[in-house]
Amino acid sequence: MQQFTNEQRSIAYFSMEIGIDEKIHTYSGGLGILAGDTIRSSADLKVPMVAVTLLYRKGYFRQKIEADGWQREEPAAWNVEDLLEEMPQRTIVMLEGRTIHLRAWKYEVKGVSGSTVPIYFLDADMPENYEWDKTLTHHLYGGDEHYRLCQEVILGVGGIRMLRALGHQNIRSFHMNEGHAALLTLELLDEHAKKDGRGYLIEDDRKAVRRRCVFTTHTLVPAGHDKFSVDMARKVLGQREDFFALEGVLHKVDSLNMTRLALNLSRYVNGVAKKHGEATRLIFTGYSINSITNGVHAATWVSEPFQELFDKYIPIWKQDNFSLRYALSIPKQEIWDAHMQAKKKLIDFINKETGVRMDENILTIGFARRAATYKRADLLFQDLERLKRISLQVGKIQVIYAGKAHPRDYEAKKLIQRIFQAKQILNGDIKVVYLEDYNMTMGAMITAGVDIWLNTPEPPLEASGTSGMKAALNGVPNLSILDGWWIEGHIEGVTGWSIGEAVIGNGENRNHSLDATSLYDKLEKIIVPLFYENREQFISMMTHSIAINGSFFNTHRMMQEYVLNAYFSC
């Protein structure tokens, strides 16, 4: 068993959110879950990594949905002391001229190899700090821009300082998972200047830091790229004119854009799917932007019945996810039996929690992800009469939804409400549930227990779309817009089905109204008849979803690409 000392760990992974355990409320959605899966695979594959994030004592939020479909938020505090180990080391950062004292709490992730990856959660809630400063590590994505910038100083600058205090002196690559962590470059710049005996920054420092940084950009939605006015940056960071004067730090002279900062100070930059890399290059012209398609941690997201099946027929699948291609040799009836066990667990949970009385023998469609308008969760309900007709005349369907809207995203909250309105109109004809307070356990249950995974983003805004990968690992075919990972994973009629045409460029000439028609056509003419009338062919598609997509779209393959292309590339 190989264990790394702190001195031996050479990769530092920084993420604003990490979803490693649903009892640890430090994630909101796909970005955090991806971070958790990345860390799990790093432990499995013996990658010498350490991870850094913030603590968020009061979590993201608990979602309550009123009878009319309106989302309400409740606090999501959790017991830090029961789940994490407090470290004795301390460090500080300066904010607006004030000293902020920081400590770290450790959670150790153990891989199938026996190797571990420590995650350090930074905490400002300490007696030495002013009351407002204590709150800076209370809420994930809470507060205003000022609060966010202060958090990002703690993550970036404080994260580097805490790693040094903990004895991590030999980090070779600093991996920024999205732009929130980009201010780690400021601390690295200062370290390099100090090593040369200077108290100010010069161009040589920028070149040296750039050689040590890796940046993964995720979102194409403008709101996902944090930017702050120079005045606010000066207020929080101090009069760091040497920093602001460096090439690539400020965007258009008057903005500290965290994505641009990370782009300019990283030797390797990547998007999270081939199409996403292409779309990112169209937005951020002039940069060398590669792509490493996301994955999911197979051993975490495969349901228990399929775990037992894989253990029986593919004993090395947890160590070698590529071996899941041998799923093609598993008897079809055993694939179906494992699926029905997962489906029964989901349906029993829904019937107990909601009283809707769903039927495990009815074709069940799943849609569960962060509620955002570009994901178009209500596309399925564009033509309720046609949807009803399909269910009544071709074959019964039922639909399961889940997902949280950001507390300040009122359009996303209205989207959830529209699903509730459609649910009421369809009452009696098609059963629809919207499960509240979406979390990791629920996500695993839904992705494993439905028959079809639906994904309807407005292309090309889908970065990757890891929920569909979780479904594929559990033998659930995808019905999806050709965007994100699905462009790479889609083989029509083999691993699933496409909705609409592939997007060209940045999609400005796309006729979005045709997407709903395409969705209904696929359901009516292909999917529903196949499910009810040709079960053997349907199970064949389930098997190919595992063998083709499950064996490739996982974080083991993804981490191997980071190791080969990014972490040790110079």
ABEGO torsion letter per residue (X at the ends): XBBBBAAABABBBBBABBBABAABBABABAAAAAAAAAAAAAAAAGBBBBBBBBAGAAEBBBBBBBAAGBBBBBBBBBBAAAABBBBABBBBBBBGGBBBBBBBBBBBBBBAAGBBBBBBBBBABBAABBAAAAAAAABBGBEBAAAAAAAAAAAAAAAAAAAAAAGBAABABBBBBEAAAAAAAAAAAAAAAAAAGBABBBAAAAAAAAAABBBBBABABAAABBBBBAAAAAAAAEBBAAAAABBGABBGGABBBAAAAAAAABABBBBABAAAAAAAAAABBGBBBBBBBBBBBAAAABBAAAAAAAAAABAAAAABAAAAAAAAABBAAAAAAAAAAAAAAAAAAAAAAAGAGBBAABBBBBBBBBBBAAAGAAAAAABAAAAAAAAAAAEBBBBBBBEBBBAABAAAAAAAAAAAAAAAAABGABBBBBBBGBBAAAAAAAAAABABBBBABBOAABAAGAAAAAAAAAGBBBBBBBBEAAAAABBBGAAEBBBEBBBBEAGAABBAAAAAAAAAAAAAAAAAAAAAABAAAAAAAAAAAAAAAAAABBAAAAAAAAAAAAAAAX
